[in-house]
Amino acid sequence: MDATILSRWLRAATPEQREELAQAGGTSVSYLYVIAGGHRNNFSLRMAFRISKKSYEMHLRTLCFLPWIMLDDLYALTDQPK
């Protein structure tokens, strides 16, 4: 699998930024890596929305250094988000 936007985001972020995104999504950094690797094909839409929203805030705060993870990007990693 090619690098996903989430995996690129995780590589570019500091450990503190990764933790901030995980907390906003209501999950762990480890689980973000599972999602980024395409190993989880069904996660909640609520989590996806919170990850997308926080990544946008961090995208602006870092002057566009960290990418914005859009809902479509997260949807592409799933079969059927609930």
PyMOL commands that set and color helices and strands:
alter all, ss='L'
color gray80, all
select helices_A, chain A and resi 5-12+15-25+29-36+45-61+71-75
alter helices_A, ss='H'
color red, helices_A
deselect
rebuild
show_as cartoon
